[in-house]
């Protein structure tokens, strides 16, 4: 396989703006595993158009937490931060995320089978905590996020410089079943809703690892006395943390392709649905659909508030919202890069039936291979360019 060319450094566009952006804007980035590289493509265009842009409020969920953490902790300007983020994703390989050797994968699978067939008689210490070992990702993020003893010290530095007001990272507590949003910020009042709570924190690599821990596949992460996993599992209102932190304008980046009516009517399979198809539908429902659903609710509320006299709104006011999503089916695209998977992983995914569906969404979540990730970044940048006027109006109005 030929070597990948180095990513060219980002450069500002000739018509770039020197504005730092609105003071009330939040950036919200959802999950989707490897699909989060699409978000980086969008950010690449935004950084070239607004190299000095600053997001006072940033919220990341699942793999989006990785992007949120780097932007919130980087010491340089927006263009420099996104350039480093591009390198992080553009050079990322599966072995940087989890161990891919066949012996380790087979060992975990056998231990799982033994645990399932043991009727709970096995020793607790032998319980499998995840199908794969994500220790490589912990090391990769520690270096990429310039963590000091695990702490993302750049977050506090940016808070002190008033470049950032708050960073929020959402996780799911396996101990209580609730959604926990960890917040590091200035004068942020905690909030709570049914099954959703907020905790103040000094952000660490472990918070990012927990938020991005895909259920069952990645092991849960211990934070304090509890065990936490992917933040998108039951997060029904992913835009809510940005509002509670103080944002009145939200730029959200989804990794879910919005299919046309004709595409929804077309079947992705020709026979009985394989496990990969069922898992893909479930994972989309958990990680991708909620952002679009929450955006729809917010747009409806905005229209309702605009129709009500301001004196009767009881303190509520419309929130400006712009949602960016892929123009192409990222699940379907992943099938073109399936052959680049390591042999052990490819054996497992094919066993689940990823070649029996036209859109193997479950494959797109774990396809941490440079060519696929760079393709997603290119699509994200092109999609942002196609909506350049709309983005510019949103940032300046």
Secondary structure, DSSP 4 states (H G I P E B T S, - for coil): -PPPPPPPPP---TT-------TTEEEEE---GGGGHHHHHHHHHHHHH-TT---SEEEEETTHHHHHHHHHH-SS-HHHHHHHHHHHHHT--HHHHS---HHHHHHHHHHHHHHHHTTT-S-GGG----SS--HHHHHHHHHHTT-BTTB-HHHHHHHHTTS-SEEEEEEEETTT--EEEEEEESSPPP-EETTEEEEE---BHHHHHHHT--TTTSPPEEETTEEEEETTSS-S-TTHHHHHHT-SEEEEE-------HHHHHS-S-SSSPPHHHHHHHHHHHHHTHHHHHHHHHHHHHHHHHHTS-GGGSTT----EEEEE--SS-HHHHHGGGGGGS-HHHHHHHHHHTGGGSS--HHHHHH---HHHHHHHHHHHHHHHHHTHHHHHHHHH-
